[in-house]
Structures are given as C-alpha cells and as structure tokens.
Amino acid sequence: MSTATTPYINVTEVEYLDGYRLRIAFNDGHVAVVDFEPFLRKSYHPDIKKYLDLALFRQWTVAHGNLHWNDFELIFPTSDLYAGHIS
C-alpha cells in the first residue's frame, strides 16, 4: 500500500511593509501580502482591538510554522495567510 504525503505549508519569514500589512513567505516559496487592518478594525473584542496599536502589532513571532502574537493570543489559519486574506 502506498501512502501519498502532502507537505505542510509553514510560515518561514515575515516582513513589515506599512500600516497593518505584512509580507509573509512560506516554505514552498509562495509569498503573500496580508492587510490585517480590516480584521482588526471590525472586531469588537478588546483582546483583538488592542493590536490596532502599531507598536503591539509589530511584535509578531513565527514559531512552529505559525505567525502569532503574544504567545498565540492572536493567530490565523495558515491557509488564510497563504491566500492573502483573513476574515
């Protein structure tokens, strides 16, 4: 029996562009630009809204192939980041 394997898509590098836009590179060579501002502005939750503070927003971390903020307090599905949009 043969088992097909699909490689996991992981975030490998993140670069700040401007405002709330990040350039995100993935382990398969794909690059996406994601604007987080619409998501942050439409949220009513204070734990999310606080990331409108650019100093806090710019403190992301990449760990285990995931882009996250404040020890996974704010994290998005890698598939959404790969597609270039979050909701």
Secondary structure, DSSP 8 states (H G I E B T S, - for coil): ----------EEEEEEEETTEEEEEETTS-EEEEE-HHHHHH---HHHHGGGSHHHHT-EEEETTEEEETTTTEE--HHHHHHT---
